[in-house]
Amino acid sequence: MPTYVIFTREITTDQSSLDKYMENVRPTLDGHSVKVLSAYGSQQALEGQEPEGVVLLEFPSKADALAWYHSPDYADVVKYRFQGARYRVVMVDSN
């Protein structure tokens, strides 16, 4: 059953740290079964405040999503996201 990981960037706090994250995050997906369905495409808020950006990833399963999220490669990069912006990240199973 596919699982989706959705990143919404709420506010940028340190652009240089966020730039480091953006430069280094894509290679962390290598070797993982993942489809990037959308990455900072155009958006339109239908309700609530529009976030700065949205990324939507599809994994074959929750285990695959967590394997990437908790991988050593991502751990080396995610610190820059934490320093550079406030995100909301949710994992959603498909029905």
FIKE-637650 format. One record per residue (C-alpha): residue in one letter; residue number from 1; x negated, y negated, z negated. Coordinates in pm, 1 decimal. Layout:
residues N
> A  NUM  X  Y  Z
...
end
This chain:
residues 95
> M  1  0.0  0.0  0.0
> P  2  -158.2  -333.3  103.7
> T  3  -254.6  -580.9  -164.8
> Y  4  -300.1  -950.9  -104.5
> V  5  -533.9  -1187.6  -284.8
> I  6  -424.0  -1549.3  -257.1
> F  7  -654.0  -1837.6  -343.5
> T  8  -508.2  -2185.8  -380.6
> R  9  -753.5  -2467.9  -436.1
> E  10  -582.8  -2714.0  -668.5
> I  11  -857.6  -2977.9  -702.1
> T  12  -1225.1  -3015.8  -611.1
> T  13  -1445.1  -3119.7  -902.2
> D  14  -1799.8  -3084.1  -759.0
> Q  15  -1832.5  -3082.1  -381.0
> S  16  -2195.9  -2963.5  -373.4
> S  17  -2112.8  -2654.6  -582.0
> L  18  -1806.7  -2586.2  -369.4
> D  19  -2020.4  -2617.1  -55.1
> K  20  -2258.4  -2349.4  -195.5
> Y  21  -1960.2  -2122.3  -254.9
> M  22  -1824.9  -2176.4  96.7
> E  23  -2166.3  -2110.8  251.9
> N  24  -2211.8  -1781.4  67.1
> V  25  -1871.2  -1623.2  11.6
> R  26  -1803.1  -1465.2  352.5
> P  27  -2097.3  -1218.6  338.3
> T  28  -1958.2  -1082.2  10.0
> L  29  -1671.2  -935.9  213.6
> D  30  -1908.3  -725.4  426.5
> G  31  -1868.0  -355.9  354.5
> H  32  -1520.4  -405.3  207.0
> S  33  -1194.5  -317.7  380.7
> V  34  -1042.5  -663.7  404.8
> K  35  -861.8  -878.7  658.2
> V  36  -882.5  -1255.7  629.4
> L  37  -525.7  -1347.8  723.7
> S  38  -567.6  -1720.8  667.7
> A  39  -849.4  -1943.8  547.7
> Y  40  -774.5  -2311.3  497.6
> G  41  -534.6  -2330.7  790.9
> S  42  -280.9  -2606.8  826.6
> Q  43  -12.4  -2595.6  561.6
> Q  44  314.2  -2756.5  467.3
> A  45  444.0  -2756.1  111.2
> L  46  810.4  -2663.4  101.9
> E  47  833.1  -2703.5  -276.5
> G  48  595.3  -2851.2  -531.8
> Q  49  264.4  -3022.8  -475.6
> E  50  59.0  -2914.9  -177.6
> P  51  -274.8  -2755.7  -276.4
> E  52  -599.6  -2868.0  -115.7
> G  53  -631.5  -2534.0  59.6
> V  54  -515.5  -2173.6  73.9
> V  55  -690.1  -1845.3  157.2
> L  56  -499.9  -1520.2  208.0
> L  57  -686.9  -1187.9  206.3
> E  58  -534.7  -844.1  272.2
> F  59  -687.2  -529.6  121.2
> P  60  -566.6  -171.3  174.8
> S  61  -506.6  -129.1  -199.6
> K  62  -535.3  -294.0  -538.3
> A  63  -845.9  -83.6  -605.1
> D  64  -1010.3  -220.8  -289.5
> A  65  -924.9  -579.0  -385.1
> L  66  -1064.2  -535.6  -734.1
> A  67  -1376.0  -359.9  -602.4
> W  68  -1457.3  -671.2  -399.0
> Y  69  -1354.9  -922.6  -666.5
> H  70  -1569.1  -751.2  -932.2
> S  71  -1858.8  -668.9  -697.7
> P  72  -2210.6  -787.1  -783.9
> D  73  -2228.1  -979.6  -454.4
> Y  74  -1915.3  -1179.7  -535.0
> A  75  -2026.0  -1230.9  -896.1
> D  76  -2339.2  -1403.5  -763.8
> V  77  -2126.4  -1648.0  -562.3
> V  78  -1809.0  -1706.2  -763.9
> K  79  -1993.9  -1917.2  -1022.2
> Y  80  -2016.9  -2191.7  -759.1
> R  81  -1640.7  -2183.1  -709.4
> F  82  -1588.6  -2214.0  -1084.4
> Q  83  -1824.4  -2514.1  -1091.8
> G  84  -1687.6  -2675.0  -777.2
> A  85  -1310.6  -2660.1  -799.6
> R  86  -1005.5  -2544.4  -988.2
> Y  87  -834.8  -2256.8  -810.9
> R  88  -536.3  -2038.5  -878.1
> V  89  -599.5  -1679.5  -768.5
> V  90  -327.2  -1415.5  -765.2
> M  91  -315.5  -1054.9  -649.2
> V  92  15.6  -936.8  -504.0
> D  93  116.4  -585.6  -403.0
> S  94  333.5  -542.9  -96.8
> N  95  665.9  -364.0  -133.5
end
